[in-house]
Amino acid sequence: MSRPNIILACVDEMRADAMGAAGNEHIDTQNLDDLAGGGYRFTRAYSATPTCVPARVAMFTGQSPDRHGRYGYREGISFPDAHPVTLQSTLRGAGYQAFGIGKMHVFPDRARCGFDEVLLHDGFLHTSRRLTQGPSAQIDDYVDFLRRETGDPRADYQETGIGCNAMTARPWEREERLHPTRWVADESFRFLERRDPTRPFFLYMSFHRPHAPFDPPAWLWDKYRGREFPPRPMGDWVERFDEHRRDFSSEAEFGAQKESTHQQVRAGYYGSIEFVDLQLNRLREKLSDHGLLEDTVVVFVSDHGDMMGDHDMYRKSVGYEGSARIPLVMHVPPRWREGWGAPGEVSAIAELRDLMPTLLGLAGVEVPGSVDGLDLRPTTAGGTGREHLHGEHLIGSLGRHSMQWIRSQRFKYLWFSGDGHEQLFDLETDPHELHDLADDPGAADELARHREILVQELEGREEGFVHDGHLVAGRTPQSEASWVREHARL
């Protein structure tokens, strides 16, 4: 049986609006825009657990937070024990050659999670660096490459002094060919040259950027440093969280920054995205060289976004649009579009867990029973998809809470488990979440409706978030470690 090749290009921390096809006039992403123009761009795609570790668990397993149990960012939890069935292992079982390059963000570091082979560059992982007393080829293949190419046995991707989550930026100080973004692309192309030509392939190209450090090649840094960016959205509700501010701290998730800091970080962020975009053109040329264009599905996605200063917030983990909404573009060659609608924008609510059933459906592979994501193909042909999406994450930047949220067709409702604070936004009229409607009498019915949806989502959770049909604040969120102990494969 003939099956398509599949390339999943995943970037880290890219917002949904950081591309020209999304209407952003301040960034140049011609190749991604071309991919979107000839494919399917999901305009309401989300990461339900918007940080690196749980987002990748959702993507690899096709599961919701309630099923995969990873509610926050926590390193050191064994992925293979807790999640034995993955997208890549299922494709391998169907005859695919599966190769992963770049960021995996799983533990232990060398766990293949179903891939035939992995070349690893995770970026800064605190747990791993402590175990090996710094970067090493034991946990990072890019480090080995960097040391061989530079002749410096102590070379470290972190030696510039820019923090791995810091609101600082500077241009890449080495040759462009040594940049981690270029390394992921180059090693991906080597795989295409060395693959088994008798089997279809699944290639996971996982770029660490545009996650910090914001360090694009110098010419891209200069290009965006010369641009002016629009004012940041600032909601009328932000002062509600003022007690949690860490103003002018380099790694603060919530707090004021100097406007010059914001501008240089935006320049480094956009420059990093454009550098990834250029690798997409190289990918297209390489597929053409090998005669693979008409038989290869290319998916572009991010694990989560970055607040980038919206509402004085940076980084991720929160349920607001800058953090939780992600780019999702699928390019499907004509011969593999059976069951798909015409290419274009798709407004159905999508989530990372939906990639696994969608790609398995494309490949004609049975979807495992452990998956609770949705096959997105019908939504491209007018199907309605899900009515709402439930997301959650443990956060500390706005107080110690489990931040729960519901994204319905028009509204977003957020509930903070620590103190029971609620928010409601009309995303149709207020896409930047500037006006909180939770105290608006005219929105009382919508607030109550969304609260009831969340009650249904949280009913039966061990934390006791729901009692007698009502949300209960002040409960201690379940630990991810306890979930794994309870559900891990014996």
MARVO-49563 format. One line per field, with one value per residue (C-alpha): residue in three letters; chain; x, y, z. Coordinates in steps of 0.5 Angstrom, whole numbers. Example, Ala and Ser with C-alpha at 12.3 -4.5 7.8 and 13.67 -1.06 7.14 Angstrom:
2
type: [ALA	SER]
mol: [A	A]
X: [25	27]
Y: [-9	-2]
Z: [16	14]
END
This chain:
490
type: [MET	SER	ARG	PRO	ASN	ILE	ILE	LEU	ALA	CYS	VAL	ASP	GLU	MET	ARG	ALA	ASP	ALA	MET	GLY	ALA	ALA	GLY	ASN	GLU	HIS	ILE	ASP	THR	GLN	ASN	LEU	ASP	ASP	LEU	ALA	GLY	GLY	GLY	TYR	ARG	PHE	THR	ARG	ALA	TYR	SER	ALA	THR	PRO	THR	CYS	VAL	PRO	ALA	ARG	VAL	ALA	MET	PHE	THR	GLY	GLN	SER	PRO	ASP	ARG	HIS	GLY	ARG	TYR	GLY	TYR	ARG	GLU	GLY	ILE	SER	PHE	PRO	ASP	ALA	HIS	PRO	VAL	THR	LEU	GLN	SER	THR	LEU	ARG	GLY	ALA	GLY	TYR	GLN	ALA	PHE	GLY	ILE	GLY	LYS	MET	HIS	VAL	PHE	PRO	ASP	ARG	ALA	ARG	CYS	GLY	PHE	ASP	GLU	VAL	LEU	LEU	HIS	ASP	GLY	PHE	LEU	HIS	THR	SER	ARG	ARG	LEU	THR	GLN	GLY	PRO	SER	ALA	GLN	ILE	ASP	ASP	TYR	VAL	ASP	PHE	LEU	ARG	ARG	GLU	THR	GLY	ASP	PRO	ARG	ALA	ASP	TYR	GLN	GLU	THR	GLY	ILE	GLY	CYS	ASN	ALA	MET	THR	ALA	ARG	PRO	TRP	GLU	ARG	GLU	GLU	ARG	LEU	HIS	PRO	THR	ARG	TRP	VAL	ALA	ASP	GLU	SER	PHE	ARG	PHE	LEU	GLU	ARG	ARG	ASP	PRO	THR	ARG	PRO	PHE	PHE	LEU	TYR	MET	SER	PHE	HIS	ARG	PRO	HIS	ALA	PRO	PHE	ASP	PRO	PRO	ALA	TRP	LEU	TRP	ASP	LYS	TYR	ARG	GLY	ARG	GLU	PHE	PRO	PRO	ARG	PRO	MET	GLY	ASP	TRP	VAL	GLU	ARG	PHE	ASP	GLU	HIS	ARG	ARG	ASP	PHE	SER	SER	GLU	ALA	GLU	PHE	GLY	ALA	GLN	LYS	GLU	SER	THR	HIS	GLN	GLN	VAL	ARG	ALA	GLY	TYR	TYR	GLY	SER	ILE	GLU	PHE	VAL	ASP	LEU	GLN	LEU	ASN	ARG	LEU	ARG	GLU	LYS	LEU	SER	ASP	HIS	GLY	LEU	LEU	GLU	ASP	THR	VAL	VAL	VAL	PHE	VAL	SER	ASP	HIS	GLY	ASP	MET	MET	GLY	ASP	HIS	ASP	MET	TYR	ARG	LYS	SER	VAL	GLY	TYR	GLU	GLY	SER	ALA	ARG	ILE	PRO	LEU	VAL	MET	HIS	VAL	PRO	PRO	ARG	TRP	ARG	GLU	GLY	TRP	GLY	ALA	PRO	GLY	GLU	VAL	SER	ALA	ILE	ALA	GLU	LEU	ARG	ASP	LEU	MET	PRO	THR	LEU	LEU	GLY	LEU	ALA	GLY	VAL	GLU	VAL	PRO	GLY	SER	VAL	ASP	GLY	LEU	ASP	LEU	ARG	PRO	THR	THR	ALA	GLY	GLY	THR	GLY	ARG	GLU	HIS	LEU	HIS	GLY	GLU	HIS	LEU	ILE	GLY	SER	LEU	GLY	ARG	HIS	SER	MET	GLN	TRP	ILE	ARG	SER	GLN	ARG	PHE	LYS	TYR	LEU	TRP	PHE	SER	GLY	ASP	GLY	HIS	GLU	GLN	LEU	PHE	ASP	LEU	GLU	THR	ASP	PRO	HIS	GLU	LEU	HIS	ASP	LEU	ALA	ASP	ASP	PRO	GLY	ALA	ALA	ASP	GLU	LEU	ALA	ARG	HIS	ARG	GLU	ILE	LEU	VAL	GLN	GLU	LEU	GLU	GLY	ARG	GLU	GLU	GLY	PHE	VAL	HIS	ASP	GLY	HIS	LEU	VAL	ALA	GLY	ARG	THR	PRO	GLN	SER	GLU	ALA	SER	TRP	VAL	ARG	GLU	HIS	ALA	ARG	LEU]
mol: [A	A	A	A	A	A	A	A	A	A	A	A	A	A	A	A	A	A	A	A	A	A	A	A	A	A	A	A	A	A	A	A	A	A	A	A	A	A	A	A	A	A	A	A	A	A	A	A	A	A	A	A	A	A	A	A	A	A	A	A	A	A	A	A	A	A	A	A	A	A	A	A	A	A	A	A	A	A	A	A	A	A	A	A	A	A	A	A	A	A	A	A	A	A	A	A	A	A	A	A	A	A	A	A	A	A	A	A	A	A	A	A	A	A	A	A	A	A	A	A	A	A	A	A	A	A	A	A	A	A	A	A	A	A	A	A	A	A	A	A	A	A	A	A	A	A	A	A	A	A	A	A	A	A	A	A	A	A	A	A	A	A	A	A	A	A	A	A	A	A	A	A	A	A	A	A	A	A	A	A	A	A	A	A	A	A	A	A	A	A	A	A	A	A	A	A	A	A	A	A	A	A	A	A	A	A	A	A	A	A	A	A	A	A	A	A	A	A	A	A	A	A	A	A	A	A	A	A	A	A	A	A	A	A	A	A	A	A	A	A	A	A	A	A	A	A	A	A	A	A	A	A	A	A	A	A	A	A	A	A	A	A	A	A	A	A	A	A	A	A	A	A	A	A	A	A	A	A	A	A	A	A	A	A	A	A	A	A	A	A	A	A	A	A	A	A	A	A	A	A	A	A	A	A	A	A	A	A	A	A	A	A	A	A	A	A	A	A	A	A	A	A	A	A	A	A	A	A	A	A	A	A	A	A	A	A	A	A	A	A	A	A	A	A	A	A	A	A	A	A	A	A	A	A	A	A	A	A	A	A	A	A	A	A	A	A	A	A	A	A	A	A	A	A	A	A	A	A	A	A	A	A	A	A	A	A	A	A	A	A	A	A	A	A	A	A	A	A	A	A	A	A	A	A	A	A	A	A	A	A	A	A	A	A	A	A	A	A	A	A	A	A	A	A	A	A	A	A	A	A	A	A	A	A	A	A	A	A	A	A	A	A	A	A	A	A	A	A	A	A	A	A	A	A	A	A	A	A	A	A	A	A	A	A	A	A	A	A	A	A	A	A	A	A	A	A	A	A	A	A	A	A	A	A	A	A	A	A	A	A]
X: [0	3	3	6	12	11	15	13	17	16	19	19	15	13	6	1	1	8	8	6	0	-3	-3	3	6	13	16	18	16	15	17	12	7	8	7	0	-2	-2	-4	-9	-8	-11	-13	-15	-10	-8	-3	-7	-1	3	10	15	15	7	6	11	7	1	4	7	1	-5	-8	-11	-8	-13	-11	-3	-3	2	-1	6	13	17	23	26	19	20	17	17	14	8	7	9	5	7	6	12	12	5	8	14	10	6	13	15	22	22	28	28	33	33	29	25	25	24	27	31	35	37	30	28	20	19	24	29	34	35	40	39	39	34	37	38	35	37	36	41	46	46	47	53	56	55	53	56	55	52	46	47	49	49	55	59	58	60	66	69	67	70	76	74	73	69	65	58	51	50	57	54	51	44	40	35	29	32	29	36	38	44	46	49	57	59	59	52	53	54	47	43	37	42	44	37	36	43	42	35	37	43	37	34	40	41	34	32	28	24	20	16	19	17	22	21	25	25	28	30	29	25	25	31	36	34	40	39	45	47	44	37	39	40	34	29	33	31	24	19	14	6	5	4	-4	-5	-11	-16	-15	-7	-7	-11	-5	0	2	6	10	17	19	25	28	31	27	21	14	10	13	15	21	24	21	28	29	22	24	31	28	22	28	31	25	23	30	30	23	25	32	27	23	29	30	23	26	32	27	23	29	32	25	25	32	30	23	19	15	9	9	11	6	9	6	9	7	10	9	6	7	10	7	12	10	3	0	7	8	13	15	9	5	-1	-8	-8	-7	0	2	-3	-5	0	1	-1	0	-1	1	-2	0	-6	-6	-6	-12	-18	-23	-20	-23	-20	-14	-15	-16	-19	-23	-24	-21	-15	-10	-3	-7	-10	-4	-3	-10	-10	-3	-5	-11	-7	-2	-8	-6	-11	-11	-9	-15	-10	-11	-17	-15	-19	-18	-18	-19	-27	-26	-23	-29	-34	-34	-35	-30	-30	-35	-30	-23	-20	-13	-10	-3	1	3	7	8	0	0	1	-5	-8	-10	-16	-19	-24	-24	-31	-33	-33	-31	-25	-26	-21	-21	-15	-16	-12	-17	-23	-22	-25	-24	-28	-26	-30	-25	-29	-30	-23	-18	-12	-16	-16	-23	-25	-32	-33	-36	-40	-48	-49	-44	-47	-50	-44	-40	-45	-45	-37	-37	-41	-37	-31	-35	-36	-29	-26	-32	-28	-21	-17	-16	-23	-24	-31	-36	-44	-43	-39	-32	-28	-22	-16	-15	-8	-7	-5	3	5	10	4	0	6	6	-1	-1	6	7	9]
Y: [0	7	12	19	21	26	32	35	42	44	50	53	59	62	66	65	72	72	71	75	70	72	79	81	87	87	80	77	70	69	61	60	64	60	54	57	59	53	49	49	54	53	60	57	52	52	49	46	46	51	50	45	39	38	41	35	30	32	32	25	22	25	26	31	34	30	24	25	28	33	39	44	44	39	35	29	25	18	19	12	9	14	14	8	9	15	18	16	9	8	10	5	0	1	1	8	10	15	20	26	32	37	39	33	35	28	25	21	25	19	16	15	15	11	14	10	15	22	27	31	39	41	47	49	43	44	37	34	40	38	31	32	38	42	41	35	30	25	29	34	32	39	40	35	38	45	43	39	45	50	46	49	43	47	50	51	54	58	62	68	70	71	67	61	65	72	78	80	79	80	77	70	71	65	63	62	55	54	56	51	53	51	45	42	43	41	34	33	34	29	24	25	23	17	14	8	9	3	6	12	16	21	26	31	37	40	47	50	57	62	60	65	66	71	71	71	72	79	81	79	82	89	88	88	93	98	96	100	95	97	98	92	90	92	89	94	88	87	91	86	82	87	84	79	84	83	89	90	83	79	73	75	72	78	85	92	92	98	100	99	92	90	93	89	82	83	84	78	74	76	75	68	66	69	64	58	61	61	53	52	54	50	44	45	45	39	35	38	35	28	28	28	34	30	25	29	32	38	40	47	48	51	48	54	62	67	73	78	83	83	85	86	78	75	67	62	58	62	61	68	68	70	64	59	60	57	57	50	50	43	42	36	35	34	26	25	30	25	27	34	41	46	49	55	58	53	56	50	50	45	43	39	33	33	32	25	22	27	25	17	18	21	15	10	8	6	11	7	7	11	18	23	28	29	28	35	33	33	41	43	40	44	39	43	40	41	46	48	47	46	48	48	50	50	58	62	68	71	67	60	57	52	56	53	56	54	57	56	58	66	67	65	64	63	61	61	55	59	64	63	69	69	72	72	75	76	74	76	83	83	79	82	80	88	88	83	82	78	83	86	84	84	78	74	69	67	67	62	58	57	56	50	48	48	44	39	38	38	33	28	30	28	35	37	43	41	40	39	42	48	50	50	55	53	46	43	41	34	33	30	25	22	22	18	13	12	11	9	2	-3]
Z: [0	-2	4	4	7	13	16	22	23	30	33	40	43	36	37	32	30	28	21	15	13	20	18	21	17	21	20	13	13	5	5	11	8	1	5	8	1	-2	4	10	16	22	25	32	34	41	46	52	56	54	56	52	56	57	50	47	51	48	41	41	45	42	49	52	59	63	60	59	66	65	68	68	66	70	68	70	69	65	58	56	63	62	55	51	45	41	34	32	35	31	24	25	27	20	16	17	18	24	25	30	30	35	41	44	51	54	60	60	55	50	50	43	44	38	33	30	31	35	34	40	41	47	49	56	61	68	70	65	66	73	72	67	70	64	56	53	47	52	52	46	39	37	43	40	33	35	39	33	28	32	35	42	47	52	47	50	46	53	53	51	58	55	60	57	59	59	56	53	46	41	35	34	35	30	23	21	19	26	29	32	27	21	25	25	18	15	19	17	10	11	13	7	3	8	9	7	0	0	6	7	12	18	20	26	25	32	32	39	36	37	44	48	47	42	38	30	25	25	19	21	28	24	20	25	30	25	25	29	32	34	42	46	48	55	58	63	68	69	75	78	79	81	87	83	79	78	74	70	72	66	67	70	67	69	70	66	62	59	52	49	52	49	42	42	44	39	34	36	36	29	27	30	26	19	20	21	15	11	12	10	3	3	5	-1	-5	-2	-3	-10	-11	-9	-13	-6	-7	-9	-4	2	7	11	17	21	28	35	42	45	44	48	51	48	53	52	58	61	61	58	56	56	61	61	57	54	46	46	50	48	41	36	28	25	17	13	6	3	-4	-9	-9	-2	-1	-1	5	5	3	-2	1	5	12	17	23	27	34	34	39	39	41	34	30	32	29	23	21	22	18	12	13	13	20	25	31	38	43	48	43	45	40	33	26	23	16	16	19	12	8	13	19	25	30	37	41	46	48	55	57	64	67	73	74	79	75	77	84	85	81	76	71	68	61	56	49	46	39	41	48	53	60	65	72	77	82	88	89	84	80	73	67	60	54	47	42	36	38	43	40	44	51	53	56	62	62	68	72	66	68	60	60	66	62	58	64	67	61	61	68	67	62	66	72	67	65	72	75	78	79	85	87	88	84	83	89	89	82	83	82	89	90	94	92	92	84	83	82	75	79	83	76	73	79	78	71	69	65	70]
END
